[in-house]
Amino acid sequence: MQNLRDYLYIAASILFIYGLKMLSKATTARKGNLVSSVGMLIAIVATLLLADQNPNTEIQWMWIVTGAVIGSVIGAAAARLVKMTSMPEMVGLFNGFGGLASLLVGWAEYHKIATQGEGSLFTLVAIGATVLIGGVTFSGSMIAYAKLAGKMDGKPILFKGQQLVNGALLLIAVAAAVMFCMNPASTYGVFIGMVVVSMILGVLVTIPIGGADMPVVIALLNSYSGLAACAAGFVIMNNVLIVAGSLVGASGLILTSIMCRAMNRSLANVMFAGVGATVATGKTFQGEAKTVSAQDAYLMLEAASSVVFVPGYGMAVAQAQHVVKELGDLLEDNGCEVSYCVHPVAGRMPGHMNVLLAEADVPYEQLVEPQDVNPTIPNVDVAVVIGANDVVNPAAREEGTALYGMPIIDVDNAKVCIVLKRSLKAGFAGVDNPLFFAPNTRMLLGDAKASITHVVGEFKE
């Protein structure tokens, strides 16, 4: 049975890696998710089979089956019922629950060591890492969820000496880990204190992060949940858990690095500077926004030979991706060159816009990145911004604004820019957008889906 488990673990690990590889392309991402899920099922079955053959282990099948059924029902319901606009906060919740699960594994193992007096130093160190990372992941993810769901202010929360407080809490947590590693039987209270401190630390390192940085935070917390699972694998010496946690942790860190580069910021700047907390230099953006009707927008698009669509969170809110795809098809039939420029931090989690466009069957070849579009955008006839704000905000070029330094899509350099929004309000980062008042910008105010449907109707007529 031991050999069988190892073979099954190897098979599960191969499926994890292959599934992760498939996630790199929109056309294979759905299958990649399924492949990875099958790998995890194999790993769980292999673990339970071996444990059932161990005379020193008594499996409480009733609790395992009950937990599996309840978890499956909740997971299936969440996956089927969640709206695309709520996907970022659901990802935040899942990250948090992953960290909490790892923390509880470490806690259960520590309880056994503290009461039975058996445990190696290596296991105790692994427990300390599991609890620290898992606690930070859980509470930090709950704060990210609250910000994304609008249950708390998305602006950064800063106070004097915040970084010193965070550093002190980290030292306290490490000191507590050292204490219970030296004498686990008589330091149960210290262990509980470490759990509490790690969760407080997770809150304090997440509240100073502003709206514009939330996609980076989601990727980072995802990495933390993987590292916590990896540490939990060392606690219970489970090879497949170590492999799975390492894959999630490493891929999350790589994604975080990519997102930081896309924003032209360092990870330290994201975690400690607090985007949105920067006070502007006193410059205000004044002017009169020029509105346009759907019929006038149709006339501009009908005469265009090149159009770039720039999707944002507003497209997700309006669920306009399908009518955007329909409009793109009509433009192509009219002899227009169509592309979709997706900013790496558009939406509120990594890949948010890519998922929406893939759902609408937008060809992967038509997706382009800002660095590919910006050099040629002065030659683009019409740039259509659909619910995007921060990623097209020219204020990012103004020193002293909260978005300063973040690369944007230079839609203000297109010949004509049509912006579909419900209002002229600032984006998630809280920075006013001078694009709305640019001489070549036309605002098509209202629900994006309804507006584009009207334009599609004009084309069909």
TORVOPA-12101 format. One line per 10 residues: their letters; for each residue z, y, x of N, C-alpha, C. Coordinates in steps of 0.05 Angstrom, whole numbers. Example, Ala and Ser with C-alpha at 12.3 -4.5 7.8 and 13.67 -1.06 7.14 Angstrom:
2
AS	156 -114 264 156 -90 246 156 -66 264; 142 -45 257 143 -21 273 157 1 258
REM end
This chain:
461
MQNLRDYLYI	0 -24 17 0 0 0 0 25 17; 13 24 41 14 47 59 -14 53 68; -29 32 76 -57 36 85 -75 46 63; -71 35 39 -86 44 16 -81 74 10; -56 82 12 -50 110 7 -64 128 28; -63 120 53 -76 136 74 -106 138 69; -119 116 61 -148 117 56 -153 136 32; -137 134 12 -140 152 -12 -135 181 -4; -116 186 14 -111 213 23 -135 224 39; -147 207 55 -171 216 70 -193 223 50
AASILFIYGL	-197 206 30 -218 211 10 -212 238 -5; -187 242 -12 -179 267 -25 -184 291 -8; -177 289 18 -182 311 37 -211 318 40; -228 297 41 -257 301 42 -267 316 17; -257 308 -6 -265 322 -30 -256 351 -31; -232 356 -20 -222 384 -18 -241 401 -2; -248 391 21 -266 406 40 -293 409 28; -304 388 16 -331 390 4 -331 409 -20; -310 407 -36 -308 425 -59 -305 454 -51; -290 459 -29 -287 486 -19 -313 497 -9
KMLSKATTAR	-329 480 4 -355 488 13 -373 495 -10; -372 480 -32 -389 485 -55 -381 512 -69; -356 520 -65 -348 546 -77 -361 570 -64; -374 566 -42 -386 589 -27 -412 598 -41; -422 583 -60 -447 591 -74 -442 591 -104; -453 611 -117 -449 614 -146 -461 590 -161; -483 579 -150 -497 558 -164 -482 531 -164; -464 528 -144 -450 502 -141 -419 506 -145; -410 530 -150 -382 535 -151 -367 519 -173; -380 516 -196 -367 501 -218 -364 472 -210
KGNLVSSVGM	-384 460 -198 -382 432 -189 -361 430 -167; -360 450 -149 -340 449 -128 -312 449 -138; -307 464 -159 -281 464 -172 -274 437 -183; -294 424 -195 -289 397 -207 -284 377 -184; -300 378 -163 -296 360 -140 -268 362 -129; -259 387 -124 -232 391 -114 -211 380 -133; -215 384 -159 -196 374 -178 -194 343 -178; -217 330 -175 -217 301 -172 -201 292 -147; -206 307 -125 -191 301 -101 -161 303 -105; -152 324 -119 -123 327 -124 -113 304 -142
LIAIVATLLL	-128 296 -162 -120 274 -179 -116 248 -162; -135 243 -144 -133 220 -126 -108 221 -109; -102 245 -99 -78 249 -82 -53 243 -98; -51 253 -122 -27 249 -139 -23 220 -145; -45 206 -153 -43 178 -160 -35 162 -136; -46 168 -112 -39 154 -88 -9 157 -81; 1 181 -84 29 186 -79 47 171 -97; 41 171 -123 57 156 -142 56 126 -138; 33 116 -131 31 87 -126 48 78 -103; 48 93 -82 64 86 -58 94 88 -64
ADQNPNTEIQ	101 110 -78 129 114 -84 140 92 -102; 123 82 -120 131 61 -139 136 35 -124; 123 31 -101 127 7 -85 150 9 -65; 162 33 -63 184 37 -44 211 29 -58; 225 9 -47 250 1 -60 272 22 -59; 270 42 -41 290 63 -39 284 86 -58; 262 85 -72 254 107 -90 252 98 -118; 265 112 -136 264 106 -164 249 129 -179; 226 122 -190 209 142 -203 218 144 -232; 223 169 -241 229 174 -269 202 180 -283
WMWIVTGAVI	189 158 -292 162 161 -303 162 179 -328; 183 178 -343 184 194 -368 181 224 -361; 196 233 -341 194 261 -334 167 268 -321; 156 250 -305 130 255 -293 108 257 -314; 108 238 -332 88 238 -353 91 263 -371; 116 269 -378 122 292 -395 112 318 -382; 119 321 -356 110 345 -341 80 346 -339; 67 324 -334 38 323 -331 24 331 -357; 35 321 -380 23 327 -406 26 356 -413; 51 367 -409 56 395 -415 39 413 -397
GSVIGAAAAR	39 407 -372 24 423 -353 -6 423 -359; -17 399 -366 -45 397 -373 -52 413 -397; -35 411 -418 -41 426 -442 -41 457 -437; -20 466 -422 -19 494 -416 -43 503 -399; -49 487 -378 -72 494 -361 -98 495 -376; -103 475 -393 -128 474 -407 -130 497 -427; -108 503 -440 -108 525 -460 -113 552 -446; -99 555 -423 -103 580 -408 -131 584 -398; -143 562 -388 -171 563 -378 -191 569 -400; -186 558 -424 -205 561 -445 -202 588 -460
LVKMTSMPEM	-177 598 -462 -172 621 -479 -171 647 -464; -166 646 -438 -163 671 -423 -189 687 -423; -187 713 -427 -210 730 -425 -217 736 -396; -242 742 -391 -250 749 -363 -236 773 -353; -229 792 -371 -214 815 -363 -186 809 -354; -176 786 -364 -148 777 -357 -147 757 -335; -171 750 -324 -171 730 -303 -155 738 -278; -156 763 -269 -141 770 -245 -111 765 -248; -100 773 -271 -71 769 -274 -64 740 -278; -83 724 -289 -77 695 -291 -77 682 -263
VGLFNGFGGL	-96 691 -246 -96 682 -218 -70 689 -205; -60 713 -210 -34 722 -198 -12 704 -207; -12 696 -233 9 678 -244 7 651 -230; -17 640 -227 -20 614 -215 -11 614 -186; -17 636 -172 -8 638 -145 23 637 -144; 35 652 -162 65 653 -163 77 626 -169; 65 612 -188 76 585 -196 73 566 -173; 51 568 -157 48 551 -134 70 556 -114; 76 582 -109 98 588 -90 125 578 -101; 129 581 -127 155 571 -139 157 541 -137
ASLLVGWAEY	135 527 -141 136 497 -139 143 489 -111; 132 502 -91 139 495 -63 168 501 -57; 177 524 -67 205 531 -63 224 510 -75; 217 500 -99 234 480 -112 234 453 -97; 211 447 -85 209 422 -68 229 425 -45; 228 448 -31 246 453 -9 275 453 -17; 280 465 -40 308 465 -50 318 437 -56; 301 421 -69 310 393 -76 316 377 -50; 299 381 -30 304 366 -5 329 376 9; 334 402 8 358 413 20 383 403 6
HKIATQGEGS	381 402 -21 404 391 -36 411 363 -28; 390 347 -24 395 319 -16 408 318 12; 398 335 30 410 336 57 439 346 57; 444 367 41 470 379 40 491 361 28; 482 344 9 501 326 -5 504 299 9; 482 290 22 483 264 34 487 265 64; 483 289 76 488 293 104 468 281 123; 443 276 112 422 265 129 398 283 129; 389 291 152 366 309 154 362 318 182; 337 318 191 331 327 219 328 357 220
LFTLVAIGAT	330 368 244 326 396 248 298 405 240; 278 388 246 251 395 239 248 399 208; 260 380 193 259 382 164 273 408 154; 296 414 166 310 439 157 294 464 163; 281 465 186 264 488 193 241 490 173; 229 467 167 207 467 147 217 477 120; 242 469 113 253 478 87 256 508 87; 266 519 110 269 548 112 243 563 108; 221 553 121 195 565 118 185 563 90; 189 540 77 180 535 50 194 555 30
VLIGGVTFSG	220 557 33 235 574 15 227 604 19; 225 612 44 219 640 49 191 648 39; 171 632 46 144 638 38 141 634 7; 152 613 -3 150 608 -32 164 629 -48; 187 639 -40 201 660 -54 186 686 -54; 175 694 -31 159 718 -29 134 716 -46; 122 693 -46 97 688 -62 103 691 -91; 125 678 -100 131 678 -129 136 706 -140; 156 720 -127 163 746 -138 141 767 -133; 127 765 -110 105 783 -105 82 779 -125
SMIAYAKLAG	77 755 -132 56 749 -151 63 759 -179; 89 757 -186 97 767 -212 94 798 -214; 99 812 -192 94 841 -191 64 846 -193; 47 831 -179 18 834 -181 9 829 -209; 20 809 -222 13 803 -250 20 827 -268; 44 837 -264 53 859 -282 35 884 -278; 27 889 -253 10 913 -248 -18 908 -260; -29 885 -256 -56 879 -266 -57 878 -297; -35 868 -309 -34 866 -338 -26 892 -351; -20 912 -336 -12 938 -347 17 938 -357
KMDGKPILFK	33 919 -349 61 918 -358 79 935 -340; 68 945 -318 82 965 -302 61 983 -289; 69 1006 -280 51 1026 -269 36 1014 -244; 10 1017 -244 -6 1006 -222 -4 1023 -196; 8 1047 -198 10 1064 -174 31 1053 -155; 27 1059 -129 47 1050 -109 75 1061 -115; 95 1045 -109 123 1053 -111 134 1054 -83; 139 1078 -73 149 1082 -46 175 1096 -46; 192 1090 -26 217 1104 -22 222 1107 8; 239 1125 15 244 1130 43 258 1106 56
GQQLVNGALL	248 1099 79 259 1077 94 252 1050 83; 230 1049 67 223 1024 54 216 1002 75; 201 1009 95 194 989 115 218 978 131; 237 996 135 262 987 149 277 968 132; 278 974 106 292 956 87 278 928 86; 252 928 85 237 903 85 242 887 111; 242 901 134 247 888 159 275 876 160; 295 891 149 322 882 149 325 857 132; 312 857 108 313 834 91 300 809 104; 279 813 118 266 791 132 285 779 153
LIAVAAAVMF	298 796 168 317 787 188 340 772 175; 350 782 153 372 769 138 363 741 130; 338 738 119 328 712 110 326 693 134; 316 702 156 314 685 180 341 677 190; 360 696 190 388 690 199 400 669 181; 396 671 155 406 651 136 394 624 141; 368 623 148 355 598 154 368 585 179; 373 601 199 385 591 223 413 580 217; 428 593 200 455 584 193 455 558 179; 438 554 158 439 529 144 426 506 160
CMNPASTYGV	409 513 179 398 492 197 420 481 215; 439 498 223 460 490 241 481 473 227; 486 479 201 506 465 187 499 464 157; 480 447 149 471 447 121 492 439 101; 511 423 108 530 413 89 549 434 79; 556 454 95 576 474 87 564 502 84; 538 504 82 526 531 79 507 532 55; 515 519 33 498 519 9 496 547 -2; 518 562 -1 517 590 -11 497 607 6; 496 602 32 478 617 49 449 610 41
FIGMVVVSMI	444 585 34 417 577 25 409 591 0; 428 592 -20 422 607 -45 417 636 -39; 432 647 -20 427 675 -13 400 680 -1; 390 660 14 363 662 26 342 662 4; 346 645 -16 327 644 -39 326 672 -52; 349 684 -57 350 710 -71 337 732 -53; 343 732 -28 332 752 -10 302 750 -8; 292 725 -6 263 721 -4 249 732 -29; 261 729 -52 248 739 -77 250 770 -78; 272 781 -69 274 810 -67 253 821 -48
LGVLVTIPIG	249 807 -26 229 816 -6 201 815 -18; 196 795 -34 169 793 -46 164 816 -65; 184 825 -79 181 849 -96 176 874 -80; 192 878 -59 190 902 -43 164 904 -27; 152 882 -19 127 884 -4 103 887 -22; 107 883 -48 84 885 -67 84 911 -82; 107 923 -88 107 948 -104 94 971 -90; 92 973 -63 79 996 -51 48 994 -50; 37 972 -62 8 968 -61 -4 979 -86; -24 997 -82 -36 1011 -104 -60 996 -116
GADMPVVIAL	-71 1007 -138 -92 994 -153 -116 987 -137; -125 1004 -119 -150 998 -104 -147 974 -86; -123 967 -79 -118 945 -61 -111 919 -74; -111 918 -101 -102 894 -115 -120 869 -109; -146 872 -106 -162 848 -98 -153 836 -72; -145 854 -53 -136 844 -27 -109 829 -31; -92 840 -47 -66 828 -52 -68 800 -65; -87 798 -84 -91 772 -97 -99 751 -77; -118 759 -59 -127 740 -38 -104 733 -19; -87 753 -12 -65 748 7 -44 730 -6
LNSYSGLAAC	-37 735 -31 -17 718 -45 -27 690 -48; -53 687 -53 -65 660 -54 -61 646 -28; -65 660 -6 -61 648 21 -31 640 24; -13 658 16 16 652 17 23 626 2; 11 623 -22 17 599 -38 8 574 -23; -15 576 -9 -24 553 7 -6 547 30; 3 568 44 21 564 67 47 552 58; 57 561 34 82 550 24 79 520 18; 55 513 6 50 484 0 48 468 26; 36 480 47 34 466 73 62 461 84
AAGFVIMNNV	79 482 83 106 478 93 121 457 77; 116 456 50 129 436 34 119 408 41; 94 406 50 83 381 59 98 371 84; 106 389 102 121 381 125 150 373 117; 160 385 96 187 379 86 189 350 78; 169 341 62 170 314 51 151 295 66; 139 306 88 121 291 105 98 278 89; 84 294 74 62 285 58 36 297 70; 19 280 81 -4 289 95 -24 305 78; -29 295 54 -49 308 38 -40 336 29
LIVAGSLVGA	-14 339 25 -3 365 17 -6 385 41; -2 375 65 -6 391 88 -35 400 91; -54 381 86 -82 388 88 -90 408 67; -82 402 42 -90 420 20 -78 448 24; -53 449 32 -40 475 36 -53 491 59; -61 476 80 -74 489 102 -101 501 94; -116 486 78 -142 495 69 -140 520 53; -121 520 34 -117 544 17 -107 567 33; -88 562 51 -77 584 67 -98 596 85; -114 579 99 -134 589 117 -156 604 103
SGLILTSIMC	-166 592 81 -188 606 66 -178 632 53; -153 632 44 -142 657 34 -140 679 54; -132 672 79 -130 691 100 -158 702 108; -178 684 109 -205 692 115 -215 711 94; -211 705 68 -219 722 47 -205 749 48; -179 749 54 -164 774 57 -176 791 79; -183 779 102 -196 794 124 -223 806 115; -239 790 100 -264 800 91 -260 824 72; -241 822 54 -236 844 36 -226 869 50; -210 866 70 -200 889 86 -223 902 100
RAMNRSLANV	-241 886 112 -264 898 125 -282 913 105; -284 902 81 -300 915 61 -289 942 53; -263 945 56 -250 971 49 -245 988 74; -254 978 97 -251 992 122 -221 998 128; -204 979 122 -175 982 126 -164 958 139; -142 961 152 -128 939 164 -108 927 144; -101 902 149 -82 889 130 -55 904 130; -46 913 153 -21 928 155 -23 954 138; -47 967 138 -50 991 122 -49 985 93; -60 962 85 -59 954 57 -30 948 48
MFAGVGATVA	-15 934 65 11 925 58 32 947 59; 28 967 76 50 986 80 43 1015 74; 17 1022 72 9 1050 68 11 1058 39; 3 1041 21 5 1047 -7 -19 1064 -16; -42 1052 -21 -65 1067 -31 -58 1079 -58; -64 1104 -63 -58 1117 -88 -34 1135 -85; -18 1131 -63 4 1148 -58 -3 1173 -42; -27 1172 -30 -36 1195 -14 -41 1219 -31; -30 1242 -23 -34 1266 -38 -60 1279 -29; -76 1287 -48 -102 1300 -42 -97 1326 -28
TGKTFQGEAK	-119 1336 -15 -117 1360 1 -117 1385 -16; -116 1383 -42 -117 1406 -59 -144 1412 -70; -164 1398 -61 -191 1401 -71 -193 1388 -98; -205 1403 -117 -209 1392 -144 -239 1390 -149; -247 1371 -165 -275 1367 -171 -281 1379 -198; -297 1400 -197 -303 1415 -222 -333 1413 -228; -339 1417 -253 -367 1416 -261 -369 1407 -290; -393 1405 -299 -398 1396 -326 -414 1370 -326; -403 1350 -338 -416 1324 -339 -439 1326 -359; -462 1316 -350 -486 1317 -367 -488 1290 -381
TVSAQDAYLM	-486 1290 -407 -488 1265 -423 -517 1259 -430; -521 1235 -437 -548 1226 -444 -545 1205 -467; -565 1204 -484 -565 1184 -505 -578 1158 -495; -574 1137 -511 -585 1111 -504 -616 1113 -504; -627 1129 -522 -656 1131 -523 -667 1146 -498; -653 1167 -489 -661 1180 -465 -658 1162 -441; -637 1146 -440 -633 1127 -418 -656 1107 -418; -665 1099 -441 -688 1080 -442 -713 1093 -430; -718 1118 -436 -741 1132 -425 -740 1133 -394; -716 1138 -383 -713 1139 -354 -718 1111 -342
LEAASSVVFV	-708 1090 -355 -710 1063 -344 -739 1053 -348; -752 1060 -370 -779 1051 -375 -799 1061 -354; -792 1085 -344 -810 1097 -324 -803 1090 -295; -781 1075 -291 -772 1069 -264 -787 1045 -253; -791 1046 -226 -803 1023 -212 -782 1007 -197; -758 1018 -194 -736 1004 -181 -709 1012 -194; -693 992 -201 -667 997 -214 -646 980 -200; -623 991 -195 -600 977 -184 -577 979 -204; -568 956 -213 -544 955 -230 -519 952 -213; -499 968 -219 -473 967 -204 -451 960 -224
PGYGMAVAQA	-443 935 -226 -422 928 -246 -394 934 -236; -376 938 -255 -348 943 -248 -330 931 -270; -304 937 -268 -285 925 -287 -292 932 -316; -304 955 -320 -311 963 -348 -331 944 -360; -348 932 -344 -367 912 -354 -352 887 -364; -331 880 -350 -314 857 -359 -300 864 -385; -290 888 -387 -276 896 -412 -295 895 -436; -319 905 -432 -338 906 -454 -353 880 -458; -349 861 -439 -364 835 -440 -394 840 -443; -404 858 -425 -431 867 -427 -450 853 -408
QHVVKELGDL	-440 832 -394 -457 820 -373 -482 807 -385; -481 796 -409 -505 783 -420 -526 803 -428; -518 825 -440 -539 845 -447 -549 859 -423; -533 861 -401 -543 872 -376 -564 854 -365; -560 828 -365 -580 809 -356 -605 811 -373; -602 814 -399 -625 817 -417 -641 843 -410; -627 865 -405 -640 889 -398 -654 886 -371; -642 872 -352 -655 868 -327 -680 852 -330; -680 832 -347 -705 816 -352 -727 833 -364; -720 850 -383 -740 868 -395 -751 887 -375
LEDNGCEVSY	-734 897 -357 -744 915 -336 -764 901 -317; -757 876 -310 -775 860 -293 -802 855 -307; -801 850 -333 -826 846 -348 -842 871 -349; -829 894 -346 -842 920 -345 -853 927 -318; -850 909 -298 -860 914 -271 -840 928 -253; -814 927 -261 -793 941 -245 -779 921 -226; -772 931 -203 -756 915 -184 -727 918 -191; -713 896 -196 -685 897 -206 -667 883 -186; -644 895 -181 -624 882 -164 -596 889 -175; -576 873 -167 -548 878 -176 -531 881 -151
CVHPVAGRMP	-520 905 -147 -504 910 -123 -475 906 -130; -462 887 -117 -434 880 -123 -417 888 -99; -398 906 -104 -379 914 -83 -359 892 -80; -350 886 -55 -331 864 -51 -305 867 -66; -297 892 -71 -271 896 -85 -275 906 -114; -300 903 -125 -305 910 -153 -289 892 -171; -278 903 -193 -260 888 -210 -232 888 -199; -217 868 -207 -189 867 -198 -181 841 -184; -201 826 -176 -196 803 -159 -221 797 -144; -220 783 -121 -244 776 -106 -263 760 -123
GHMNVLLAEA	-289 768 -123 -309 753 -137 -310 758 -167; -295 777 -177 -293 781 -206 -321 786 -218; -336 805 -206 -363 811 -217 -382 789 -212; -380 775 -190 -398 752 -184 -395 730 -206; -370 726 -214 -366 705 -235 -379 714 -261; -375 740 -268 -387 750 -293 -417 748 -293; -430 756 -271 -459 755 -270 -469 727 -269; -455 709 -256 -463 680 -256 -460 669 -284; -440 678 -299 -437 668 -326 -462 676 -343; -474 700 -337 -497 709 -351 -523 699 -339
DVPYEQLVEP	-522 681 -320 -545 668 -307 -562 689 -292; -549 709 -280 -564 727 -263 -571 712 -237; -597 712 -229 -605 697 -205 -589 706 -180; -580 687 -165 -564 693 -142 -579 710 -122; -605 707 -121 -622 722 -102 -622 752 -108; -616 759 -133 -616 787 -141 -590 802 -134; -570 787 -125 -544 799 -118 -546 810 -90; -539 835 -86 -541 848 -60 -514 861 -54; -509 867 -29 -484 879 -20 -489 909 -13; -468 925 -14 -472 954 -9 -486 960 17
QDVNPTIPNV	-480 946 39 -492 952 65 -523 947 64; -531 930 45 -560 925 43 -574 946 25; -559 958 7 -571 977 -12 -569 1005 -2; -547 1013 9 -542 1041 17 -564 1053 34; -575 1039 54 -596 1052 71 -621 1060 55; -627 1045 34 -652 1050 19 -647 1062 -9; -622 1068 -16 -617 1078 -43 -630 1105 -49; -636 1122 -30 -650 1147 -37 -678 1141 -49; -688 1117 -45 -714 1110 -56 -712 1096 -83; -687 1090 -92 -683 1077 -118 -686 1097 -140
DVAVVIGAND	-702 1090 -160 -708 1109 -182 -683 1113 -199; -670 1091 -207 -647 1093 -225 -625 1074 -215; -601 1084 -212 -577 1067 -207 -561 1067 -233; -556 1044 -244 -541 1042 -269 -513 1031 -263; -493 1048 -266 -465 1041 -260 -452 1033 -287; -442 1008 -288 -432 997 -313 -402 992 -310; -386 1013 -316 -357 1010 -316 -344 1010 -289; -360 1016 -268 -348 1018 -241 -339 1046 -237; -318 1050 -220 -308 1076 -215 -301 1080 -185; -280 1067 -176 -271 1071 -149 -291 1064 -128
VVNPAAREEG	-307 1043 -134 -326 1032 -114 -351 1050 -111; -354 1070 -129 -377 1088 -128 -367 1117 -125; -341 1121 -120 -329 1147 -120 -334 1162 -94; -350 1184 -94 -355 1199 -69 -330 1211 -57; -308 1212 -72 -283 1222 -61 -274 1206 -37; -284 1181 -35 -277 1164 -12 -286 1176 14; -305 1195 13 -314 1209 37 -298 1233 44; -279 1241 25 -264 1265 29 -237 1258 42; -232 1269 65 -207 1264 79 -184 1275 63; -163 1259 60 -139 1267 45 -137 1255 17
TALYGMPIID	-159 1243 8 -158 1229 -18 -148 1200 -13; -138 1188 -34 -127 1161 -32 -148 1140 -25; -173 1145 -31 -194 1126 -25 -208 1132 2; -199 1152 16 -213 1160 40 -217 1137 60; -242 1134 69 -248 1113 89 -259 1087 77; -256 1084 50 -266 1059 38 -296 1061 34; -312 1043 45 -341 1043 40 -347 1041 10; -365 1057 1 -373 1056 -28 -402 1050 -30; -412 1046 -55 -440 1044 -61 -450 1072 -66; -469 1081 -50 -477 1109 -51 -497 1115 -74
VDNAKVCIVL	-488 1109 -99 -505 1114 -122 -511 1143 -126; -495 1161 -115 -500 1190 -118 -525 1198 -103; -535 1181 -85 -559 1187 -70 -584 1177 -83; -582 1162 -105 -605 1153 -119 -619 1176 -133; -644 1173 -141 -658 1194 -154 -645 1202 -180; -637 1182 -196 -622 1185 -221 -600 1165 -222; -576 1173 -231 -554 1155 -234 -544 1156 -263; -545 1134 -276 -535 1132 -304 -508 1118 -303; -487 1131 -312 -460 1119 -311 -451 1113 -340; -446 1087 -345 -436 1079 -371 -405 1076 -369
KRSLKAGFAG	-391 1092 -384 -362 1092 -385 -353 1101 -412; -328 1094 -418 -317 1103 -444 -308 1132 -442; -300 1141 -418 -290 1169 -415 -294 1177 -386; -284 1201 -380 -286 1212 -353 -260 1208 -337; -244 1189 -346 -218 1185 -333 -222 1173 -305; -201 1176 -288 -201 1164 -261 -200 1134 -263; -207 1121 -241 -207 1092 -239 -179 1082 -234; -177 1056 -227 -151 1042 -224 -135 1054 -201; -149 1066 -181 -134 1079 -159 -124 1106 -166; -131 1117 -189 -121 1143 -198 -134 1167 -185
VDNPLFFAPN	-158 1164 -175 -172 1186 -161 -195 1196 -178; -196 1222 -184 -218 1233 -199 -245 1229 -185; -266 1225 -202 -292 1218 -191 -312 1241 -194; -319 1254 -171 -339 1276 -173 -367 1266 -180; -372 1240 -179 -398 1229 -186 -406 1237 -214; -386 1239 -232 -391 1246 -260 -404 1273 -263; -400 1291 -244 -409 1318 -246 -433 1324 -227; -443 1303 -214 -465 1307 -196 -491 1315 -211; -508 1331 -199 -532 1340 -213 -551 1318 -222; -551 1296 -207 -570 1274 -214 -557 1252 -231
TRMLLGDAKA	-532 1257 -240 -517 1237 -256 -520 1244 -286; -524 1223 -302 -524 1225 -331 -503 1206 -342; -485 1216 -358 -463 1199 -369 -471 1188 -396; -471 1162 -399 -476 1149 -424 -449 1138 -434; -435 1155 -449 -408 1150 -457 -406 1131 -481; -386 1114 -481 -382 1095 -503 -379 1067 -493; -379 1048 -511 -376 1020 -504 -402 1011 -489; -398 1000 -465 -422 993 -449 -439 972 -463; -428 952 -476 -444 932 -489 -460 944 -511; -448 961 -527 -463 974 -549 -485 992 -539
SITHVVGEFK	-479 1007 -517 -499 1025 -506 -523 1010 -495; -518 989 -480 -540 974 -468 -555 959 -489; -541 949 -510 -555 936 -532 -575 955 -545; -566 980 -548 -584 1001 -559 -609 1005 -541; -604 1006 -515 -627 1009 -496 -645 985 -498; -634 961 -499 -650 937 -502 -667 938 -527; -655 948 -549 -670 951 -574 -693 969 -571; -690 991 -556 -712 1010 -552 -734 996 -537; -728 979 -517 -748 965 -502 -763 946 -520; -749 932 -537 -762 912 -555 -780 926 -575
E	-773 950 -583 -790 964 -603 -815 975 -589
REM end
